[in-house]
Every structure is written in structure tokens, then in C-alpha cells.
């Protein structure tokens, strides 16, 4: 394991912790830029317009998403690296307590970003999270009110995402790390990888998969087994409790507890793979990539080439169909001769023809399109 982490360090010109910090810095900067066109009170419509009508904001959104994935994955690797090296014994008790507290904060900042898309899967995650928080013994309603609010609005989640949770993570980072910044070479290399991925792959949006983000589907798999969802709090609380007491446990038992924690992480990875690849929208078992199932990640549209064909007079407004943006009608606004029940202004194009309604790029819009739905 130690050799594996050293190999990663050589690959990224930095430690795994340094790569995580690089991802965090890129994520924070891109998040500040992305906040300018984003409207939390109209989250879905806001992201729809970003994807269809603001190519550089769409590219920034990709950067924000993929840098967050880098930060999250390499933070987990950094924790595993610390456990292997037994560094917990050299950390002061107060700092270790705050490091333990930062683990659920990191998870929250990730899943809150997923909620802020405002699409069907995001709102489902928002309701599931609120329901789980309510199930916390004795203080569930209070905790839910503090974290997600008492209504169905995303404003409080947005505040925690961009401010509260992010500030906590940076404070813990500054307190924990002797050198709270990455190496120049490591930062440039990690940023280059993030920019490259962001150029070719877009962040998920708009698909109704019935699933949360990839790091939550393992927990959804656990929820699927329990009739009372509140009982599932035992697992993360037990994990955090054991993690917190690691420095206080004798070396012999410390090693056993670490093996238990790593085994629990391994089991969760198996559950995540099962939930992500082998479950459909109704959480039934399926074969990976079977017909009708998607994971929401696709080829991104280049920010350097996003224009409407010259023979169409684009007014700068993406048409609304039943409250949702549909860029198909920018080019296909002249479709006539349909019955009332098939009027494009009433039902659009996507409901029957599929494809991608959130892009002005012709090739991307027609990808996966059903030319004649009646067949």
C-alpha cells in the first residue's frame, strides 16, 4: 500500500494530500466564478441556461465538478495513507477531533453540490437527506432545520455549500497541514488533468436515474435493505466513533480497528459499484449499461465551438416547454402541420425524440435521438 501511494505521488508530482488540496483550490475558484450566473431560487432553469446559452460557464461547471471529484477521492486516499503510516498518534487530540468532524463536512459539501443542480435526482437526494436527518434520535428536527431547512427550498443548502462547509474545510486544512498548499508542479499537473477532463466530459445534469451521486449510491443500497431508514445512521456514526478513538486505542487494538475500518470502506465500495452499475431507476437489479439506463456523464460541448447554425435567427432566449428549457426549438421553431396534441410549443421535441435538449450544438443535440418515435 505504501508503495502504491508513493507511485501516485510520483505520478502527480506531489503527495496524495497535495493533489487533494489542488482539487480543492480549483474547485473553490471555479465555484466563485460559477456563482455569478447561478440562481439558487431557480436552480434547474439556471443550470439549463448555463449549459445551453453560456458555453464558458458550462465549461466552468465541468471544472467545478471534476475538481470536486479529485478533491474527494484524493482526500480519502490521504486518510488511508495517514492510517497506514499511523500518523494519528502524532496529532493533538483537539486537532484529531476537528479532523474527524471534517469527514461528514466533506461529504456534505459534495452532496450539497449535487443537490444544487435542481434536477429530479438532485431534489430526490435533497428529500432523502432531509428525511434521514429527521430520523436522528432526539435532535433530528433541529439538525434538519440547521442543515437543509424546514421547507423545500435550496437557499440554506446553498449557503452551507459556498460558505459554512467550505470555510470549515479550509480552516481544518490550515490547522492540519504543515504546508497547506500543493507544490507548484503538482498543482499545475493536477489542474491540467482537471481541465482536460472538463473539456471532454460534462458534469451530469437532467437525467432521471433514481440515484444520488456515485458516492451516495452505496448508502442507497443500504437504505434498500432497511424498513426503518433511521437505523442506517448506526453505520456512519460507528465509523466516525471508531475513527475518533484511534489515537486512544493501544497499538495492538489500533491495528485491528484500522483493518475493520478499511474493510468497511471496501464493503462500501462494493455496494457503490452495485448501486451505480447494477441498479435501475426503480432500484431493481440490471446488467450494466443495459438499454434505457444512463449515468448522466457524457461528452461535453467545446466552449470554443458552440454556435447556432447561421440560417437560424437566435434571439438569445432558449424556449420554455412546460417550464423547462428546450434548445431543440431554437432550430426547429418552424415545425408546422402537427395536431394540437403534438404541437411542439406544448410538448417540445425531447419528450418523443429524445437526444440532448440542453445544447445548441447540432451533433450533441442529435446524439441518441429517435428519428421516428412511432417505430
NUMAR-203217 format. One record per residue: residue in three letters; x, z, y of N, C-alpha, C, O in turn. Coordinates in steps of 0.1 Angstrom, whole numbers, plus 5000, padded with zeros to 4 digits. Example, Ala and Ser with C-alpha at 12.3 -4.5 7.8 and 13.67 -1.06 7.14 Angstrom:
! NUMAR-203217
ala513250784943512350784955513250784967514250854967/ser512850714978513750714989512950795000513450805011/
//
This chain:
! NUMAR-203217
unk500850004988500050005000500950005013500649935022/unk501950085012502850095024503449955027503549915038/unk503849885016504449755018503449655023503849565031/unk502249675020501149585025501049605040500849505047/unk501049725044500849745059502049705066501949655078/unk503249715060504449665067504449515068504849455078/unk503849445057503749295058502849255069503049155076/unk501749335071500749295082501449315095501249235104/unk502249425096502949445109503949335112504049295124/unk504649285102505549175104504749045108505148965116/unk503549025102502748905105502248905119502248805125/unk501849025124501249035138502249085148501849105160/unk503549105145504549145154504249285160504649315171/unk503449365152503049495157502549575146502349525135/unk502249705148501649785137500149745136499649685145/unk499449795126498049765125497349835136496249785141/unk497849955140497250025152497349945164496449935173/unk498549875166498749795178497849675178497349635189/unk497549615166496649505166495249545169494549475176/unk494849665165493549725168493449745184492449715189/unk494549795190494449815204494449675211493649665221/unk495149575206495049445212493549395212493049335222/unk492949405200491549365199490649445209489749385215/unk490849575210490149655220490249605234489249595241/unk491449575238491749535252491049405255490349385265/unk491149305245490549175247489049195247488349125255/unk488549275239487049305238486549365251485549325256/unk487249455257486849525269486849425281485849415288/unk487849345282487949245293486849145292486149105301/unk486749085280485648985277484249045279483348975284/unk484149175276482849235278482449245293481249235296/unk483449275301483249285315482749155321481849145329/unk483449045317483148915321481748875316480948815323/unk481448905303480148865297478948945304477848895304/unk479249065310478149135316477549065328476449105332/unk478348975334477848915346476648825344475648835351/unk476548735333475348655331474348725322473248675320/unk474748845316473848905306472748995313473049065323/unk471548985308470449065314469849145302469249095293/unk470049275303469649365291468149365290467549385279/unk467349355301465949365301465349235295464149235292/unk466049135294465649005288466748955279467248845281/unk467149045269468349015261468348885254469248805255/unk467248855247467248735239467248615247468048525245/unk466448605258466448495267467748475274468248365276/unk468348595277469648595284470748525275471448445280/unk470848575263471848515254471548365251472448285249/unk470248335249469848195247470348105258470947995255/unk470148145271470648065282472148055282472747955286/unk472848165278474348165278474748055268475747985271/unk474148055256474547965246474247815250475047725246/unk473147795256472647655259473247605272473447485274/unk473347685282473547635296474847685302475047655314/unk475647775295476747825301477947835291478247935285/unk478547715289479547705278480647805279481147855269/unk481147835291482247925292481848065289482548145284/unk480648105293480048235289479848245274480148345268/unk479448135268479348125253480648145246480748215236/unk481648085252483048105247483548245248484148305240/unk483148305260483548445262482848535253483348635248/unk481548505250480848585240481448575226481548675219/unk481948455222482648445210483948535210484248605200/unk484648525221485848615222485548765221486148835214/unk484448805227484048945227483648985213484049085208/unk482948895206482548925192483748935183483849035175/unk484648835183485748825173486748935176487448985167/unk487048965189487949065192487449205188488249295184/unk486049225188485549345183485749355168485949465163/unk485549245161485849245146487249285143487549365134/unk488149225151489649265149489849405152490549475144/unk489349465163489449605166488949695155489549785151/unk487749655150487049745140487849735126488149845121/unk488249625122488949605109490249675109490649745100/unk491049645120492349705121492349855124493349925121/unk491249905130491150045132491050115118491550215115/unk490250055109490050105096491450105088491750195082/unk492149985090493449975083494450085089495250135082/unk494350105102495150205108494850345103495750425101/unk493650385101493250515095493750525081494350625077/unk493650415073494150415059495650435059496250515051/unk496350365068497750385070498150525073499150575067/unk497450595082497750735085497550825073498350915071/unk496450795065496250875053497350865043497750955037/unk497750735041498850715032500150785036500850835027/unk500450785049501650845054501450995056502451065059/unk500251055054500051195055500351245070500851355072/unk499951165080500251195093499251295099499451355110/unk498251335092497251425097497851565099497351645107/unk498951595091499551735092500251745105500551865110/unk500651635112501451645124500551635137501051635148/unk499251625135498251615146497651745149497251825140/unk497651785162496951905166495551915162494851805161/unk495052035159493652055154492551995164491651925160/unk492752015177491851965187491851815187490751755188/unk492951755186493051605187492451555174491751445174/unk492751615162492151565150490651575150489951485145/unk490051675156488651695158488051575166487051515162/unk488751545177488251435185488451295178487651205180/unk489551285170489751165162488551145152488051035150/unk488251255146487151255136485851215143485051135138/unk485551265155484351235163484351085167483351025169/unk485551035169485650895174485250795163484850675166/unk485250835150484850745139483450695141483150575141/unk482450785142481050745144480850675158479950585159/unk481650705167481550645181482050495179481350405185/unk483050465172483550335169482450255162482150135166/unk481850315152480750245145479550215155478950115154/unk479250315163478150295173478450185182477550105185/unk479650175188479950075198479849935191479549835198/unk480149935178479949805171478549765169478149655173/unk477749855164476349825160475549815173474549745173/unk475849885183475149875196475349735202474349675207/unk476549675200476749535205475849445197475449345203/unk475749465184474849385176473349395181472649295181/unk472949515184471549535189471349455202470249405205/unk472349445211472149395224471949235224471649185235/unk472049175213471649035212470249015215469848915221/unk469349105210467949095213467149005203465948985206/unk467848955193467048865184466348955173466449075174/unk465748885163464948965154465749065146465349175144/unk466949015141467749105133468249225141468349335136/unk468549195154469049305163468049405166468249525165/unk466749365168465749455171465349535158464949655159/unk465449475147465249545134466349655132466049765128/unk467549625136468649725135468349835145468649955142/unk467849805157467549905167466449995162466550125163/unk465449945155464350025150464850115138464450225137/unk465650055129466250125118467050245122467050355117/unk467950215132468850315138468050435144468350545141/unk467050395152466150495158465450585147465350705148/unk464950515137464250585126465250675118464850795115/unk466450635116467450715109467850835117467950955112/unk467950815130468350935139467251035139467451155140/unk465950995139464851085139464851175126464351285126/unk465451125115465551195103466551305102466651375092/unk467451315112468451415112467751555113466951575122/unk468051645104467351775104467451845117468551855123/unk466351905121466251995133466451925146465651965156/unk467351835148467651785161467451635162467951565171/unk466751575152466651425152466051365164466551265169/unk464951415169464251355181465151365193465151275201/unk465851475195466651495206467851395206468151335216/unk468451385194469651295192469151145195469851075201/unk468051115189467450975191467250955206467550845211/unk466651045213466451035227467751015235467750935245/unk468751075231470051065238470750935235471350875244/unk470650885223471450765219470650635221471250545227/unk469450625216468750505217467550505226466950405230/unk467150635231466050645240464750665232464750645219/unk463650695238462350715232461550595231460550595224/unk461850495239460950365239461650255230462450285222/unk461150135233461650025226462549935235462749815232/unk463149995245464049915254465449945251465850045245/unk466349845254467749845251468649905262469849905261/unk468049945273468849985285469750095282470950095286/unk469350205275470150315272471250275262472450325264/unk470950195252471950145243473050065250474250075247/unk472649985260473549905268474449995276475649975277/unk473950105282474750195290475850265281476950275285/unk475350305269476350375260477350275255478550305253/unk476950145253477850045248478950015258480150015254/unk478549985270479549945280480250065287481350045293/unk479750185286480350295293480650405284481850435281/unk479650485280479850615273480850595261481850655260/unk480450515251481150495239482550435241483550475235/unk482550335250483850265253484850365260486050365256/unk484350445269485250545276485750645266486950675266/unk484850695257485350785247486450725238487450795235/unk486250605234487350545226488650535233489650555227/unk488550495246489850475254490450615256491750625256/unk489650715258490250855260490950905248492050955248/unk490250885236490850925223492150845221493050905216/unk492050715224493250635222494450685230495550705225/unk494250715243495250765252495850895247497050925248/unk494950985242495351115237496051105224497051185221/unk495651015215496151005202497550935201498450975194/unk497650815208498750735206499950775215499750805227/unk501150775209502350805217502550685227503050705238/unk502250565222502350445230501050375230500750295221/unk500150405240498750355239498650205244497650175250/unk499550125240499449985243500249905233501149955227/unk499749785230500449705220501749645225502049645237/unk502549595216503749525220503349385226502249335223/unk504249335235503849215242503649095231502749025232/unk504649095222504548985212503249005203502648905200/unk502949125199501849155191500549125198499649065192/unk500449155211499249135219499048985220497948935219/unk500148905224499948765225499548695212498748605212/unk500148735201499848675188498348705184497648615180/unk497948835186496648875182495548805191494548755186/unk495948795204495048725213494948575210493848525211/unk496048515206496048375203495148355191494348255190/unk495148445181494348425169492848445173492048365168/unk492548545181491148565185490648445193489548395191/unk491448385202491048275210490748145201489848075203/unk491648135191491548015182490248025173489447935172/unk489948145168488748165160487548145169486548085165/unk487648205181486448195190486148045194485048015197/unk487247965194487047825198486247745187485547655190/unk486447785175485847715163484647775157483847705151/unk484447905159483347975152482548055163483148135170/unk481248035163480448115173479948245167479848255155/unk479648335175479148465171477648445166476948365172/unk477248525156475848505151474748535162474948615171/unk473748455161472548475170471348395165471448285161/unk470248465166468948395165468448375151467248345149/unk469248395140468748375127468048505122468448615125/unk467048485114466248595108466748615094466148565085/unk467748695092468348715079467848845072467948865060/unk467148925080466749055075467849155073467649255066/unk469049125079470149215077470849255090470649185100/unk471449365090472249405101473649335101473849245094/unk474549385109475949335109476549365096476149445088/unk477649285092478249295079478649435075478549475063/unk479049515085479549655082478349755080478649865077/unk477149705082475949795081475149755068474349835063/unk475349645062474549595051474849685039474049695030/unk476049745038476349835027475449965028474950015018/unk475250005040474350125043472850075040472050155035/unk472549955043471149905040470949905025469849925020/unk472049875017471949875003471650014998470850034989/unk472350115004472050255000470550295004469950354996/unk470150245016468750275020467750215010466650275008/unk468150105004467250044995466950124982465950114976/unk467850214980467750304968466950424970466450494961/unk466750464983466150594986464750584991464450505000/unk463850664986462550664991462450735004461650705013/unk463350835007463350915019464750875026465750935022/unk464650785036465950745043466750855049467950845049/unk466150965053466851075059467951135050468951185054/unk467651125036468651185027469951105027471051165023/unk469950985032471250905032472250955042473450915042/unk471751045051472751105061473751185054474851215059/unk473451235042474451315034475751245032476751305033/unk475751115030476951035027477951025039479051065038/unk477450985051478350975062478851115067479951135071/unk477851215067478251345071479251415062480151485066/unk479151385048480051445039481451375041482451445040/unk481451245043482651175046483351225058484651255057/unk482651245069483251295081483751445079484851475084/unk482951525072483351655069484651665061485551745065/unk484851585051486051585043487151535051488351585050/unk486951435059488051375068488551475078489751495080/unk487551555083487951655093488851765087489751815093/unk488551805075489251915068490551875061491151965055/unk490851755062492051705055493351785059494051825050/unk493551805072494751885076494752035072495752095071/unk493552085068493452225065493452245049493352365045/unk493552135042493552145027494952145022495852085027/unk495252225011496552235005496952095001496152004998/unk498252065001498751924997498251874984497951754984/unk498051954974497551904961496151864962495851744958/unk495251944968493851904970493751804981492851724980/unk494651804990494651695001494751554995494051464999/unk495651544985495851414979494551374971494251254971/unk493951464965492751434957491551394966490751304964/unk491451464978490351434987490651294993489651224995/unk491851264996492151135001491751024991491250924995/unk492151044979491750944968490150934968489650824966/unk489451044970488051044969487550964981486550884980/unk488050984993487650905005487950755004487150675007/unk489150724998489450584996488550524986488250404987/unk488250594975487250544965485950524971485250424968/unk485450614980484150594987484150474995483250404996/unk485350445002485450325010485350205002484750105005/unk486050204990486050094981484550064976484149954975/unk483850174972482450154968481650094979480750004977/unk481850144992481150085003481449935005480549865009/unk482649895003483049755004482249674993481749564996/unk482149724981481349664971479949644975479349544973/unk479349754980477949754985477749654996476749584997/unk478749645005478749545016478749405011477949325016/unk479549375002479649244996478349204989477849094990/unk477749304982476449284975475349254985474649164984/unk475249344996474249325006474349195014473349135017/unk475649155017475849045026475648915018475048815024/unk476148905006476148774999475048764988474648654985/unk474548874983473748864971472248924974471548944965/unk471948934987470548974990469948875000470648815009/unk468648844998468048755007467348835018467548955020/unk466448765026465748835038464848945033464649035041/unk464348935021463449045016464149145007463549225000/unk465549135008466449225001466249204985466449304978/unk465949084981465949054967467248994963467948934971/unk467649014951468948954946468948804946467848744942/unk470048744950470148594950471548554948472448644947/unk471748434945473048374944473648354958472948314967/unk474948374960475548344973475348204978475448114970/unk474948194991474848064998473747974991473847854991/unk472748044985471647964979470847904990470947945002/unk469947814987469147744997468347835005467647925000/unk468247815019467447895027468048025032467348095039/unk469248045029469848175034471148135042471848045039/unk471348215053472448195062472948325066472348425066/unk474248325071474848445076474948445091475448545097/unk474548345097474548335112475748295119475848285131/unk476848275111478148225117478348085115478248035103/unk478448005125478647865124479647805133480347885140/unk479747675133480847605141480347615156479247595159/unk481347655164481047675178481147545186481747445181/unk480447535197480547415205481647435215481747535222/unk482547335216483647355225483247365240482347295244/unk483747465247483447485261483847365270483547355282/unk484747285264485347175272484447045271484646945278/unk483447055262482646935259481246975256480846975245/unk480547005266479147045265478346985276478147035287/unk477846865273477046795284475846725278475846685266/unk474846705286473646635282473946485283474646445292/unk473446405273473546255274473146205288472246255294/unk473946105293473746065307472346005309471846005321/unk471645955299470345895301469245995302468045955302/unk469546125303468546225304468846305317469946345320/unk467746325324467846395337467646545335466546595335/unk468846615333468746755331468646825344469446805353/unk467646915346467346975358468047115359467947185369/unk468747155349469347285349468447395343468847515344/unk467247355338466347455332466047425317465647315314/unk466347515308466047495294464647535292464147635295/unk463847435286462347465284462047585276462847625267/unk460947645279460447765271459347715262458447645266/unk459447755249458347735239457947865233458747925226/unk456747905236456348035231457248155234457548245226/unk457748145246458648255251460048245247460848325251/unk460448135240461848125236462447985240461747885241/unk463647985244464347865249464547765238464947805227/unk464247645241464447535231465147415238464447335245/unk466447405236467147295243466847155237467147055243/unk466147155225465747025220464946935230465146815230/unk464147005237463246935246463846885259463246815267/unk465146915261465846855272466046705270465846625279/unk466346675257466546535254465246465248465046345250/unk464446555242463246495236461946535244460846565238/unk462046535257460946575265459946465267458846485272/unk460346345262459446225264458646195251458046085250/unk458546285242457846265229456346265232455846365238/unk455646155229454246145231453446105219454046065209/unk452146105219451346055209451046155198450446115187/unk451446275199451146375189449846445192449346445203/unk449246495181447946565182448146705190449346745192/unk447046765194447146895201447946995193448747075199/unk447647005180448347105172449847075170450547165166/unk450246955173451746925172452346885185453346825186/unk451746935196452246905209453646975211453647095209/unk454646895214456046965215456047075225456847165224/unk455247065236455247165246454647295241454947405246/unk453847285230453247405224454047465213454047585211/unk454647375205455347425193456847385192457547425183/unk457247305202458647265202459047165191458147105184/unk460347165188460847075177461347165166461147125154/unk461947275169462647355159461747405148462147415136/unk460547445151459647505141459447415129459147465118/unk459547285131459347195120460647125115460947115103/unk461447085125462647005122463947085121464947035116/unk463847215124465047305123466147255131465947205142/unk467447255126468547225134468947345142468747455138/unk469647325154470047425163469447415176469847325184/unk468447495180467747475193468447535205467947525216/unk469647595202470347665213471647605216472647665218/unk471647475217472847395221472347265228471347205224/unk473147215237472947085243473846985237473746865241/unk474647025228475546935221474746865210474246925201/unk474746725210473846655201474246675187473346695178/unk475546675183475946685169475546825164475146835153/unk475746925172475447065168473947085167473447155158/unk473147025176471747035176471146975164470147025159/unk471746865159471146795148471646845134471246795124/unk472646935134473146985122472147065114471547165119/unk471847025102470847095093469447055097468447125092/unk469246955105467946915109467146845097467746775089/unk465846865097464946805087464246685095463446705103/unk464646565091464246455099462746435097462046405107/unk462146435085460746415083460246545075460246545063/unk459746645082459346765076458246745065458146825056/unk457446645067456346615057456846585044456046595034/unk458146545042458646505029459246635022459746615011/
//
